Amino acid sequence: MDDSQIPDAVHLPHLHDTWTAQWHVQSIPVDEAPASLTDLIRAQHRANFDLWHQEDEARDPQAPDARISAVKHAIDALNQRRNDLVETIDGSLVSALPTNQQCALHSETPGMMIDRMSILALKIFHTREETVRESASAMHREKNTVRLRILEEQRQDLAACLDTLLAELRAGLRRFKIYRQMKMYNDPDLNPILYNPGRQRRDSNEGKG
C-alpha cells in the first residue's frame, strides 16, 4: 500500500456514518480478510458496531443466564477483533509512510484515533435517535440534543487532529510505533483458568466443610 490510498481523515466521519446507517437497515457482511486500508477501517468499524449492540444485549435484565453467557463470549471475540484490526491499520500505515527515527514520537497511533472516531460515530447515531424518539419526554430529547452537539464537536476535533498527524507523518515530522496489545485473558497459555481449568473449581471449594 502507498500513501495515496490513505483516506482523508476529515472524510472518515462521512464513511463511518454511511456504514452505520447502512448496517442498521441491512446487516451487510464485511470482508473477513480486508486488503485496502479503507476496507480495514470498514471492518474495524463493523467490529465496533457489532460490539455496541452486543453490549446493549448484555444489559437486558430479562435475558436468561445462557443468553448473557453467549453474549459475553461474543463481546470478548469482537473486542479482540476490534483491537487486532487497530494493529493491522497501524501496520499498513507504517509500511506506507516514511519513518524518521529522529523526529518526535506520537503516543497515540492513527489506528487508535480511528477507533475512537468509530465509537464516536456510533454514539452520534444512537444519540441522534434519542433526540427524535417519540416515546421520550421533551426534556430527554433536549438533553440528547445537547449531548449530540458535544459529540459532533469532539469528533470534528479528533478528525482534525488525525488529519494533522497524518500530514506530519507523511512529511517525516512525526512518527509512531505499533503498540501490541499483549492481552492475556484470551491466550490459553497465559490465562490460568484456561491452562489450568480445575483451579477455579478448587479455589471456589476452599473453605467449605
C-alpha positions in Angstrom: 0.0 0.0 0.0 1.2 3.5 -0.8 0.2 6.7 1.0 -2.1 7.7 -1.8 -4.5 5.0 -0.6 -4.8 6.6 2.9 -8.3 8.1 3.2 -8.7 11.8 4.1 -9.1 11.9 7.9 -11.7 14.7 7.7 -13.7 12.4 5.3 -13.7 9.5 7.8 -16.8 10.6 9.7 -18.8 10.5 6.5 -17.6 6.9 5.9 -18.4 5.9 9.4 -21.8 7.5 9.3 -22.6 5.9 5.9 -21.7 2.4 7.1 -23.5 2.8 10.4 -26.7 3.9 8.6 -26.5 1.0 6.1 -25.9 -1.7 8.7 -28.9 -0.5 10.8 -31.0 -1.2 7.7 -29.3 -4.3 6.5 -26.6 -6.4 8.2 -24.3 -6.5 5.1 -21.3 -8.8 5.8 -17.8 -7.3 5.7 -14.7 -8.9 4.2 -13.1 -11.2 6.7 -9.7 -10.6 5.1 -9.8 -6.9 4.1 -7.0 -5.8 1.8 -7.1 -2.0 1.3 -6.9 0.5 4.2 -10.5 1.6 3.6 -11.6 -2.0 3.9 -9.6 -2.4 7.1 -11.2 0.8 8.5 -14.7 -0.5 7.5 -14.0 -3.9 9.1 -12.8 -2.3 12.3 -15.9 -0.1 12.4 -18.1 -3.2 11.9 -16.4 -4.8 14.9 -17.3 -1.8 17.0 -20.8 -1.7 15.5 -21.4 -5.4 16.5 -19.7 -4.9 19.8 -22.0 -1.9 20.6 -25.2 -3.9 20.1 -23.9 -6.9 21.9 -23.1 -4.6 24.9 -26.7 -3.5 24.8 -27.9 -7.1 24.9 -25.7 -7.9 27.8 -27.6 -5.4 29.9 -31.1 -7.0 29.3 -32.4 -7.7 32.8 -34.9 -10.3 31.3 -32.3 -12.3 29.4 -31.6 -15.8 30.7 -28.1 -16.7 32.0 -27.3 -18.8 29.0 -28.0 -15.9 26.7 -25.9 -13.5 28.8 -23.1 -16.0 28.7 -23.3 -16.3 24.9 -23.3 -12.5 24.6 -20.3 -12.2 26.9 -18.3 -14.6 24.7 -19.3 -12.7 21.6 -18.2 -9.4 23.2 -14.8 -11.0 24.1 -14.3 -12.2 20.5 -15.4 -8.9 18.9 -13.2 -6.8 21.2 -10.3 -9.0 20.2 -11.1 -8.5 16.5 -11.5 -4.7 17.1 -8.1 -4.4 18.7 -6.4 -6.7 16.1 -7.7 -4.5 13.3 -6.4 -1.4 15.0 -2.9 -3.0 14.9 -3.4 -4.0 11.3 -4.4 -0.5 10.3 -1.3 0.8 12.1 0.9 -1.8 10.4 -0.5 -0.8 7.0 0.3 2.9 7.7 3.8 2.1 8.9 4.5 0.3 5.6 3.1 3.2 3.6 4.6 6.2 5.4 8.2 7.4 5.8 9.8 6.8 9.1 12.2 9.3 10.6 13.6 7.9 13.9 15.0 11.3 14.8 11.6 13.0 14.9 9.1 13.3 17.8 7.2 10.1 18.8 3.4 10.4 18.9 2.0 8.4 21.8 -1.4 7.6 20.2 -1.4 5.8 16.9 -3.6 6.6 13.9 -5.3 3.3 14.4 -6.2 4.2 18.0 -7.6 7.6 16.8 -9.6 5.9 14.0 -11.0 3.5 16.7 -12.1 6.5 18.8 -13.7 8.1 15.8 -15.6 4.8 15.1 -17.0 4.8 18.6 -18.0 8.4 18.4 -19.9 7.7 15.1 -21.9 5.0 17.0 -22.6 7.4 19.9 -23.7 10.1 17.5 -26.0 7.8 15.6 -27.7 6.5 18.7 -27.8 9.9 20.4 -29.5 11.4 17.4 -32.1 8.7 17.6 -32.8 9.8 21.2 -33.3 13.4 20.0 -36.4 12.3 18.0 -37.7 9.4 20.0 -41.4 9.9 20.3 -41.8 7.8 23.4 -39.3 10.0 25.3 -40.0 13.2 27.1 -39.3 16.7 25.7 -36.6 17.1 28.4 -35.0 13.8 27.4 -34.9 14.9 23.7 -33.4 18.3 24.6 -30.8 16.7 26.8 -29.7 14.4 24.0 -29.7 17.3 21.5 -27.1 19.0 23.8 -25.1 15.7 24.0 -25.2 15.3 20.2 -23.7 18.8 19.7 -20.9 17.9 22.1 -20.2 14.5 20.5 -20.1 16.1 17.0 -17.7 18.7 18.2 -15.5 16.0 19.8 -15.4 14.0 16.6 -14.7 17.1 14.4 -11.7 17.9 16.7 -10.4 14.4 16.6 -10.7 14.2 12.8 -8.7 17.4 12.5 -6.1 16.1 14.9 -5.8 12.9 12.9 -5.5 14.9 9.7 -2.7 16.9 11.2 -0.9 13.8 12.4 -1.1 12.1 9.0 0.3 15.2 7.3 3.2 15.2 9.8 3.8 11.5 9.3 3.9 12.0 5.5 6.3 14.9 5.9 8.6 12.8 8.2 8.0 15.3 11.1 6.3 12.8 13.4 6.5 9.0 13.9 4.6 6.4 15.8 5.1 2.8 16.9 2.7 -0.1 16.7 1.7 -0.8 20.3 0.9 -4.5 20.8 -2.0 -5.4 23.0 -0.2 -8.2 25.0 -3.7 -9.3 26.1 -3.6 -12.4 28.4 -7.1 -13.4 29.0 -7.7 -14.8 25.5 -4.5 -16.8 25.4 -4.8 -20.4 26.6 -1.1 -20.3 27.5 -1.4 -17.2 29.7 -4.8 -17.3 31.3 -4.6 -19.7 34.4 -8.3 -20.5 34.1 -7.7 -21.8 30.6 -4.4 -23.6 31.1 -5.5 -25.0 34.5 -9.3 -25.3 34.3 -9.6 -27.2 37.5 -8.1 -24.3 39.5 -11.2 -22.2 39.6 -13.3 -25.1 40.9 -10.7 -25.9 43.6 -10.5 -22.3 44.7 -14.2 -21.9 45.0 -14.4 -25.0 47.1 -11.7 -23.9 49.6 -13.0 -23.1 53.0 -16.1 -25.3 52.6 -16.5 -28.0 55.1 
